[in-house]
Amino acid sequence: TTSLVGLGGPELAPLDVVSHLGQSLDHRIGQLLGSGFEGIRADWLSRAYGMDSMMNWNVGDQVKTGRFAGIDDEGAAILIGSGGDQFRVTAGDVSVVNEVGR
């Protein structure tokens, strides 16, 4: 289990977290209804950790390995394999193999 406080994050009261989460969710729902997913996607990509990094994506008993190239217009992660093949991943456990990007 990861503790954000243990990683140097601030201690927050549960009600403050819920209040902030509600405000953020209201903002994103308004953004989605107003202009579609593209704005949310762009915001997410501007903050994404590991862009262009090699990653292992464990999906059930399969492991997909590739360079993390972003997310598509439906929110699926895009991995580019060593042969240039593209994988679209919608769920799984992720680990960074080699930090190249941010």
Helices and strands as residue ranges (DSSP letters): H 14-35, H 38-47, E 54-59, E 62-71, E 77-80, E 86-89, E 93-98
